[in-house]
Amino acid sequence: MPSLNLEKIKLTSCLEWETLPPFEQLPFLKSLKLDGMPRVKWLESKFSGNDKYHAFPLLEVLFKKKLLKNWFEEGVAARDGCLFPRLIELMLHGCPMLKELSSLPSKLKILEMYEIG
């Protein structure tokens, strides 16, 4: 992905998408809102369990609505707080695959959940 200074991304009703662009490579991204993307399974990046890699170093807001797979179930959401170290607002709506949130980022201040599995 080219070097961009994007701070906010909102994608809605991308019904045929199965993967997302490598948003974790956008170092200034603060807000990611994804709505109505039932085929998306995960981001295109590779995460290994021993990495101290901060994929979304400045992400503060994550909104997910009507996504088939839940990233938190994949065990990468809060691995040592690495993936979303600055997340303060998490909104999960219509995520039927979500069974539990085992750990949350320590800076989280707002948590909204609706229509969860």
N, C-alpha and C positions, 0 to 999 in steps of 0.2 A: 504494500500500500504506500503511495507516495507520502512524503512528509507534509502533513496537513496540520493546521492548528485548530481543528474542530473541537468545540467544547460540548455541543449537544447534538444528538442524533435521535430521530424518531422515525420508526418504520411501522407502517400500518398495512394490514391486509396483503402481505406478500405470501399468498396462499400456496404457491408452488415451491418456494425456497426450502431447501433441506439443510443448508449451512449458511452461515453469515460471513461477511468479509472479516478480515482480521482486525476487528475494532480494538483489540488489546494492544495493537501497535500504534495507536493514537495517544501520545503521551499527555495531551491536554484535555482528553475527554472527561467531562464532569457529569454528564447526564445521558443515559441510554434508555430509551423507551421503545419497547417491542410489543406490538399488539396484533393479534390475528395472524399468527405464523405457525399453523398446526404441524407442519412437517419439519421444522427446525429442531435438530437434536442437540447441537452444541456448537461452540465457536470452532473455527478452523485451526486453532493453535494446539500445540502439544504441551501438556503439563506433566512433569514427572514428580513423584511424591517427595523427592529429596530437594527439589529446587526451592530457593528462597526468592523466586522470580515474582516481581510485582507486576502482574499483567495489566491491571487497571490502576495505575498509581494515584490518579486524582479523582476517580469516579466517586461521586457523592450520591447520585440518584440512580436507582435501577428499578424500572417498571416493566413487569412482564405480565401480559394478559393473553390468554388463550394460546399458550405454547404447549405442545405435546409433551416434551421431555423437560424435566425440571433439573436445572443445573445443580441444585443443592443435593439432589439424590446422587449425583455423580461423585460426590465426595471432594469436590475441588473448591467449593465456595469459600470456605473459611480456613483452609489448611494453613495453620499458623498465621491467619489473617492476611495471607499473601495475595490472594486474588483480588480482593476488594478492601485494601487497607484503610481507605478513608470513607467508606460507605456510611452515610448517615440516614438515608431514606430508602426503604425497600418496600415495594408494592407488588404483591403477587395476587393476580386475579384470574380465576378460571384456569388453574393449573391442576388438572385431575390426577396427575401422576405423583404429586407431592404427598408423601406419607409422614415426614417429620423434618424438622430443622434441627439437626444435631448441634450445630454451633453457629453463632452469628458474629459478625464483626463487632469489635468492642466499642467502636464509635457510633454504632447505630442508635438513632434517636427516634425514628418513626418507622413503624412496621404496620402495614395494612395487608390483610389477607381476606379474600372472598372466594367462594366457590372452589375450595381446596379439597383434594381427594381424600 
